[in-house]
Amino acid sequence: MRSFVFERAADLPQAVKLGAGTRQGQTDAPAQFLAGGTTLIDLMKLEVLTPQRVVHLQSPGAPWSAIEVSPNGARLGAFAKMSTVADDARVLAQYPVIAQSLQLAASAQIRNMATLGGNVLQRTRCPYYRDPSWSACNKRVPGSGCAAIHGFNRNHAILGVDENCISQYPGDFAIALIALDARVELMGAEGTRLIPFASLHTGVQSQPHIETTLKPGEIIIAFHVPAGAWTRRSLYLKVRDRASYEFAIASAAVALSIEGEEVREARIGLGGMAYRPWRSQEAENILIGNPLTESSAAAAAAAALKSAIGHGHNDYKPELARRTIVRALLEAKALQLSSGAS
Ligand SMILES: Cc1cc2nc3c(=O)[nH]c(=O)nc-3n(C[C@H](O)[C@H](O)[C@H](O)COP(=O)(O)OP(=O)(O)OC[C@H]3O[C@@H](n4cnc5c(N)ncnc54)[C@H](O)[C@@H]3O)c2cc1C
């Protein structure tokens, strides 16, 4: 690990000032923010990131880590620990998909350290990105190529990829957020702004090293999740190589509103298979207005995977992903909700 200057911000406005040099896509960016440190410190030890200055976001007190749930929706402070939100009774009751996406992530120790903001900004687990001895990685060294395309790519993405990068977005919580149409509250040098969560992460385009639309120095301060009839009939299904402490190879965040036999609303987020947090409105449109059956779920899953591309070792993923979506939808339909919910 290279030496760096460590600074503690007294509050978030000061953190914004201290973090003015934070830049994505620049391994030696002048500054990086530190929240729980469970991603950043690993990447610094590996010398994938070599910031000159680390700014500790040291304001975990209210309102930055507060969890608020009202009839109008939820506001989850970005500095709340993953474990705190996963165990919150109101989140468990009103937004089970969010609680499950956090419970099924990482280990208990990591969930106790890691924050929601750091979780959505975690970097890919692509081994060619995380090991600087590989020279070809467009995400780490822009313009150097992608070693994974012709390398060992069993865990790599099948949706949203191109010849520049086939890395996979690894997080779970982001998949629940994108399914539920969440928004992100940001604080930067020009004040605060609210953006759709779906526009936080960029697509691969030709610049894999630019991963988000955050401006230099901008900090995530909260996630806003709307209320809706569909949030209670929701779940997160995560498929992985072992039952705990493992990233998804396929996952689905689904939320449904069903009246009588008819699906009135459907939300489908996909993880473990795409370059960025992925929502499939094609699949949702097939379900809405129709009864949810095994065959409509299969049609929706096929639509979600229509543009999937494998690169050899990950050719098994489209079929696994289809089955994951079908199972998640049928399990969500079968949920027994208390009265008043659909
Ligand atoms: C062994 C292991 C297994 C894991 N398994 C899973 C898993 O199954 N599922 C899963 O989802 N995750 C998994 N993770 C990832 C883990 O959940 C993340 O490391 C963690 O959530 C990051 O949060 P943090 O607060 O520690 O972030 P940090 O490491 O402090 O920060 C991560 C990045 O986000 C930036 N940042 C942090 N907070 C903010 C903010 N508020 N505003 C702007 N920038 C910010 C930092 O500058 C840094 O670049 C695993 C991690 C490990 C080490």
The ligand as a Gaussian input file, in Angstrom:
#p B3LYP/6-31G(d) Opt

LIG

0 1
 C      -15.269000     -10.642000       1.133000
 C      -16.349000      -9.690000       0.720000
 C      -17.578000     -10.185000       0.307000
 C      -18.585000      -9.307000      -0.094000
 N      -19.799000      -9.792000      -0.528000
 C      -20.756000      -8.932000      -0.941000
 C      -22.011000      -9.402000      -1.416000
 O      -22.289000     -10.600000      -1.446000
 N      -22.921000      -8.478000      -1.826000
 C      -22.679000      -7.129000      -1.784000
 O      -23.544000      -6.338000      -2.153000
 N      -21.489000      -6.671000      -1.360000
 C      -20.540000      -7.528000      -0.941000
 N      -19.330000      -7.051000      -0.516000
 C      -19.058000      -5.621000      -0.657000
 C      -19.355000      -4.863000       0.606000
 O      -20.722000      -4.913000       0.864000
 C      -18.852000      -3.457000       0.344000
 O      -17.453000      -3.528000       0.510000
 C      -19.410000      -2.426000       1.270000
 O      -20.792000      -2.347000       1.192000
 C      -18.804000      -1.067000       0.970000
 O      -19.261000      -0.144000       1.928000
 P      -18.208000       0.706000       2.767000
 O      -19.000000       1.645000       3.607000
 O      -17.237000      -0.166000       3.486000
 O      -17.511000       1.499000       1.569000
 P      -16.007000       2.052000       1.432000
 O      -15.071000       0.944000       1.206000
 O      -15.703000       3.002000       2.530000
 O      -16.192000       2.898000       0.089000
 C      -16.428000       2.263000      -1.153000
 C      -16.336000       3.326000      -2.245000
 O      -17.434000       4.222000      -2.168000
 C      -16.999000       5.570000      -1.937000
 N      -17.969000       6.097000      -0.963000
 C      -18.352000       5.476000       0.179000
 N      -19.393000       6.141000       0.725000
 C      -19.645000       7.192000      -0.085000
 C      -20.635000       8.231000      -0.075000
 N      -21.565000       8.315000       0.884000
 N      -20.609000       9.133000      -1.077000
 C      -19.686000       9.057000      -2.079000
 N      -18.734000       8.085000      -2.136000
 C      -18.730000       7.169000      -1.160000
 C      -15.585000       5.449000      -1.429000
 O      -14.808000       6.547000      -1.792000
 C      -15.100000       4.190000      -2.149000
 O      -14.674000       4.491000      -3.452000
 C      -18.331000      -7.906000      -0.072000
 C      -17.104000      -7.415000       0.373000
 C      -16.109000      -8.291000       0.751000
 C      -14.794000      -7.725000       1.215000

